[in-house]
């Protein structure tokens, strides 16, 4: 039998699976962030086109988008930190 204990192999496999799942979650969150930035860009483009830049900052949908973008950024940073932390354990 191999010199590597079965528990060590099991722990390594679980760690790799965990990192893989975190990477999938990270990709999903980054995709959501991209969509929100695109939506914000469309709203900004419309405001510039219609000369409504002063009014856009009071638009509730823009304020909501900005909050969602900041929350998404925090979530992505947290996921990246967790992935980096799991790399060190393996």
KEDREN-308026 format. One line per field, with one value per residue: x, y, z of N, C-alpha, C, CB in turn; residue number from 1. Coordinates in Angstrom, 1 decimal, decimal comma. Glycine has a CB too. Layout:
N
n.xx: [X; ...]
n.yy: [Y; ...]
n.zz: [Z; ...]
ca.xx: [X; ...]
ca.yy: [Y; ...]
ca.zz: [Z; ...]
c.xx: [X; ...]
c.yy: [Y; ...]
c.zz: [Z; ...]
cb.xx: [X; ...]
cb.yy: [Y; ...]
cb.zz: [Z; ...]
k: [NUM; ...]
END
This chain:
90
n.xx: [0,8; 0,4; 2,5; 1,2; -1,2; -4,6; -6,5; -5,2; -5,2; -7,9; -8,5; -7,1; -8,4; -11,0; -10,4; -9,6; -12,0; -13,5; -12,2; -12,7; -15,5; -15,7; -14,5; -16,3; -18,4; -17,3; -16,9; -19,6; -20,5; -18,8; -19,9; -22,4; -21,8; -20,6; -22,9; -24,4; -22,8; -23,0; -25,7; -25,8; -24,2; -25,8; -27,9; -26,5; -25,5; -28,0; -28,8; -26,8; -27,2; -29,7; -29,3; -29,5; -27,9; -27,7; -30,0; -29,8; -28,4; -30,3; -32,0; -33,8; -33,3; -30,7; -29,3; -29,8; -28,6; -25,9; -25,4; -25,7; -23,6; -21,4; -21,8; -21,5; -18,8; -17,6; -18,3; -17,0; -14,4; -14,2; -14,6; -12,3; -10,3; -10,9; -10,4; -7,7; -6,8; -7,5; -5,7; -3,3; -3,6; -3,6]
n.yy: [-1,2; 2,3; 4,9; 7,2; 8,3; 7,3; 9,1; 11,6; 11,7; 11,8; 14,2; 16,0; 15,7; 16,6; 19,3; 20,2; 19,9; 21,7; 24,1; 24,1; 24,4; 26,9; 28,4; 28,2; 29,5; 32,0; 32,7; 32,9; 35,1; 37,1; 37,3; 38,2; 40,7; 41,9; 42,1; 43,9; 46,2; 46,6; 47,2; 49,6; 51,2; 51,4; 52,9; 55,2; 56,0; 56,7; 58,8; 60,7; 61,1; 62,2; 64,4; 64,4; 64,2; 65,3; 64,4; 61,7; 60,8; 60,8; 58,8; 56,1; 53,4; 53,5; 54,1; 51,8; 49,9; 50,8; 50,2; 47,4; 46,7; 47,4; 45,6; 43,2; 43,4; 43,2; 40,6; 39,1; 39,7; 38,5; 35,8; 35,4; 35,6; 33,4; 31,4; 31,7; 31,2; 28,5; 27,4; 27,6; 25,7; 23,3]
n.zz: [0,0; -0,5; 0,8; 1,5; 3,7; 3,7; 4,7; 4,3; 1,5; 1,1; 2,3; 0,7; -1,7; -1,0; -0,5; -3,0; -4,4; -3,0; -3,6; -6,4; -6,5; -5,3; -7,3; -9,4; -8,2; -8,0; -10,7; -11,4; -9,8; -10,9; -13,5; -12,9; -11,9; -14,2; -15,8; -14,4; -14,5; -17,3; -17,5; -16,0; -17,5; -19,8; -18,8; -18,1; -20,6; -21,8; -20,2; -20,8; -23,5; -23,5; -22,1; -19,3; -17,0; -14,4; -13,3; -13,1; -10,9; -8,9; -9,6; -8,6; -9,5; -10,4; -8,2; -6,7; -8,4; -8,2; -5,5; -5,6; -7,2; -5,6; -3,5; -4,9; -5,6; -3,1; -2,4; -4,4; -3,8; -1,3; -2,0; -3,7; -1,7; -0,1; -1,9; -2,3; 0,3; 0,5; -1,3; 0,0; 2,0; 0,7]
ca.xx: [0,0; 1,1; 2,9; 0,4; -2,4; -5,9; -7,1; -4,5; -5,7; -9,3; -8,5; -6,7; -9,5; -12,0; -9,9; -9,6; -13,4; -14,0; -11,7; -13,4; -16,8; -15,5; -14,2; -17,6; -19,2; -16,6; -17,3; -21,0; -20,5; -18,2; -20,8; -23,5; -21,2; -20,5; -24,3; -24,8; -22,1; -23,6; -27,0; -25,5; -23,6; -26,9; -28,6; -25,6; -25,6; -29,3; -28,8; -25,9; -27,8; -30,9; -28,8; -30,1; -26,9; -28,0; -31,2; -29,5; -28,0; -31,5; -32,8; -33,7; -32,7; -29,3; -28,8; -29,9; -27,5; -24,6; -25,3; -25,6; -22,3; -20,5; -22,0; -20,9; -17,4; -17,2; -18,5; -16,0; -13,1; -14,2; -14,4; -10,9; -9,6; -11,2; -9,7; -6,3; -6,6; -7,5; -4,5; -2,2; -3,8; -3,3]
ca.yy: [0,0; 3,6; 5,5; 8,3; 7,8; 7,5; 10,4; 12,7; 11,7; 12,2; 15,7; 16,7; 15,6; 17,5; 20,6; 20,5; 20,0; 23,0; 25,2; 24,1; 25,0; 28,4; 29,1; 28,3; 30,6; 33,3; 33,0; 33,4; 36,4; 38,0; 37,4; 39,1; 42,1; 42,4; 42,4; 45,1; 47,3; 46,9; 47,9; 50,9; 51,9; 51,8; 54,0; 56,4; 56,5; 57,3; 60,1; 61,6; 61,3; 63,0; 65,6; 64,2; 63,7; 65,7; 63,7; 60,2; 60,4; 60,6; 57,7; 54,9; 52,2; 53,7; 54,0; 50,4; 49,3; 51,1; 49,4; 46,0; 46,6; 47,4; 44,4; 42,1; 43,5; 42,7; 39,2; 38,6; 39,8; 37,5; 34,5; 35,3; 35,4; 32,0; 30,5; 31,8; 30,6; 27,1; 27,0; 27,5; 24,5; 22,1]
ca.zz: [0,0; -0,6; 2,1; 1,8; 4,4; 3,0; 5,2; 3,6; 0,1; 1,2; 2,7; -0,5; -2,7; -0,5; -0,6; -4,4; -4,7; -2,4; -4,5; -7,7; -6,2; -5,1; -8,6; -10,1; -7,6; -8,3; -12,1; -11,4; -9,3; -11,8; -14,5; -12,4; -11,8; -15,6; -16,3; -13,7; -15,1; -18,6; -17,3; -15,5; -18,7; -20,7; -18,2; -18,2; -22,0; -22,1; -19,5; -21,5; -24,8; -23,3; -21,3; -17,9; -16,1; -13,1; -12,7; -13,0; -9,6; -8,0; -10,1; -7,6; -10,1; -10,5; -6,8; -6,4; -9,2; -7,6; -4,3; -5,9; -7,8; -4,5; -2,8; -5,7; -5,5; -1,8; -2,5; -5,3; -3,1; -0,3; -2,7; -4,1; -0,5; 0,3; -2,9; -2,0; 1,5; 0,3; -2,0; 1,0; 2,8; 0,0]
c.xx: [0,9; 1,4; 2,0; -0,9; -3,7; -6,6; -6,5; -5,0; -7,1; -9,4; -8,1; -7,8; -10,7; -11,6; -9,9; -11,1; -13,9; -13,5; -12,4; -14,8; -16,7; -15,2; -15,4; -18,4; -18,6; -17,0; -18,7; -21,1; -19,9; -19,1; -21,9; -23,0; -21,1; -21,9; -24,7; -24,1; -22,6; -24,9; -26,8; -25,0; -24,8; -27,7; -27,8; -25,6; -26,9; -29,3; -27,9; -26,6; -29,0; -30,6; -29,5; -29,1; -27,2; -29,1; -30,8; -29,1; -29,1; -32,4; -32,7; -33,1; -31,2; -28,6; -28,8; -28,8; -26,1; -24,4; -25,0; -24,2; -21,3; -20,6; -21,3; -19,4; -16,9; -17,2; -17,4; -14,6; -13,0; -14,0; -12,9; -10,0; -9,7; -10,4; -8,2; -5,9; -6,6; -6,3; -3,4; -2,4; -3,5; -1,9]
c.yy: [1,2; 4,1; 6,7; 7,8; 8,1; 8,8; 11,6; 12,8; 12,3; 13,7; 16,5; 16,8; 16,6; 19,0; 21,1; 20,7; 21,4; 24,2; 25,3; 24,7; 26,5; 29,1; 29,2; 29,4; 32,0; 33,7; 33,5; 34,8; 37,5; 38,3; 38,4; 40,5; 42,7; 42,9; 43,7; 46,3; 47,6; 47,6; 49,4; 51,8; 52,3; 52,9; 55,3; 56,9; 57,2; 58,7; 61,1; 62,0; 62,3; 64,2; 65,6; 63,8; 64,1; 64,9; 62,2; 59,9; 60,3; 59,5; 56,5; 53,7; 52,3; 53,6; 52,5; 49,6; 49,5; 50,3; 47,9; 45,7; 46,5; 46,1; 43,2; 42,2; 42,9; 41,1; 38,5; 38,6; 38,7; 36,1; 34,3; 35,0; 34,0; 31,1; 30,5; 31,2; 29,0; 26,6; 26,7; 26,2; 23,2; 21,8]
c.zz: [0,0; 0,8; 2,5; 2,5; 3,6; 3,4; 4,5; 2,2; 0,1; 1,4; 1,4; -1,5; -2,3; -0,7; -2,1; -4,9; -4,2; -3,2; -5,8; -7,5; -6,0; -6,4; -9,4; -9,5; -7,9; -9,8; -12,2; -10,9; -10,2; -13,0; -14,1; -12,4; -13,2; -16,1; -15,6; -14,2; -16,5; -18,5; -16,9; -16,7; -19,7; -20,1; -18,3; -19,6; -22,3; -21,4; -20,3; -22,8; -24,6; -22,4; -19,9; -16,9; -14,6; -12,4; -12,5; -11,6; -8,6; -8,5; -9,2; -8,2; -10,2; -9,2; -6,4; -7,2; -8,6; -6,3; -4,5; -6,5; -6,6; -3,7; -3,6; -5,6; -4,2; -1,8; -3,3; -4,5; -2,0; -0,9; -3,1; -2,8; 0,0; -0,6; -2,6; -0,7; 1,4; -0,4; -1,0; 1,8; 2,1; -0,3]
cb.xx: [-1,0; 0,3; 4,4; 0,0; -2,5; -6,8; -6,9; -2,9; -5,7; -10,1; -7,6; -5,4; -10,1; -12,4; -8,4; -9,0; -14,2; -13,5; -10,2; -13,5; -17,5; -14,3; -13,1; -18,3; -19,2; -15,1; -17,1; -21,9; -19,8; -16,8; -21,4; -24,0; -19,8; -19,9; -25,3; -24,6; -20,6; -23,8; -27,9; -24,4; -22,7; -27,8; -28,9; -24,2; -25,4; -30,4; -28,3; -24,5; -28,3; -32,0; -29,1; -31,3; -25,5; -28,4; -32,3; -28,5; -27,0; -32,2; -32,4; -35,0; -33,4; -28,9; -29,6; -31,3; -27,5; -24,5; -26,6; -26,6; -21,9; -20,7; -23,5; -21,4; -17,0; -18,1; -19,9; -15,9; -13,0; -15,6; -15,3; -10,5; -10,0; -12,7; -10,0; -5,9; -7,7; -8,8; -4,1; -2,2; -5,3; -4,0]
cb.yy: [0,0; 4,6; 6,0; 9,1; 8,4; 6,3; 10,5; 12,5; 10,3; 11,5; 15,9; 16,1; 14,2; 17,2; 20,7; 19,4; 18,9; 23,1; 25,0; 22,6; 24,3; 28,6; 28,2; 26,9; 30,4; 33,1; 31,8; 32,4; 36,5; 37,5; 36,1; 38,7; 42,0; 41,3; 41,3; 45,0; 47,0; 45,6; 47,2; 50,9; 51,0; 50,5; 53,7; 56,1; 55,2; 56,5; 59,9; 60,9; 60,0; 62,2; 66,9; 63,3; 64,2; 67,2; 63,8; 59,8; 61,5; 61,9; 57,4; 54,6; 52,0; 55,1; 54,8; 49,8; 49,8; 52,6; 49,5; 45,6; 47,7; 48,6; 44,1; 42,3; 45,0; 43,2; 38,8; 39,4; 41,2; 37,5; 34,4; 36,6; 36,4; 31,7; 30,9; 33,3; 31,0; 26,7; 28,1; 28,7; 24,5; 22,1]
cb.zz: [1,2; -1,4; 2,0; 0,5; 5,8; 3,4; 6,7; 3,6; -0,5; 2,3; 3,8; -1,1; -2,8; 1,0; -0,1; -5,2; -4,2; -1,0; -4,7; -8,2; -5,1; -4,1; -9,3; -10,0; -6,0; -8,2; -13,0; -10,6; -7,9; -12,3; -15,0; -11,0; -11,2; -16,5; -16,0; -12,2; -15,2; -19,3; -16,2; -14,4; -19,5; -20,9; -16,7; -17,7; -22,9; -21,6; -18,1; -21,8; -25,4; -22,6; -22,0; -18,0; -16,5; -13,1; -13,7; -14,0; -9,1; -8,0; -11,6; -7,1; -11,5; -11,1; -5,8; -6,8; -10,7; -7,3; -3,4; -7,0; -8,7; -3,6; -2,5; -7,2; -5,7; -0,7; -3,1; -6,6; -2,4; 0,4; -3,9; -4,8; 0,6; 0,3; -4,3; -2,0; 2,5; -0,4; -3,0; 1,9; 3,3; -1,3]
k: [1; 2; 3; 4; 5; 6; 7; 8; 9; 10; 11; 12; 13; 14; 15; 16; 17; 18; 19; 20; 21; 22; 23; 24; 25; 26; 27; 28; 29; 30; 31; 32; 33; 34; 35; 36; 37; 38; 39; 40; 41; 42; 43; 44; 45; 46; 47; 48; 49; 50; 51; 52; 53; 54; 55; 56; 57; 58; 59; 60; 61; 62; 63; 64; 65; 66; 67; 68; 69; 70; 71; 72; 73; 74; 75; 76; 77; 78; 79; 80; 81; 82; 83; 84; 85; 86; 87; 88; 89; 90]
END
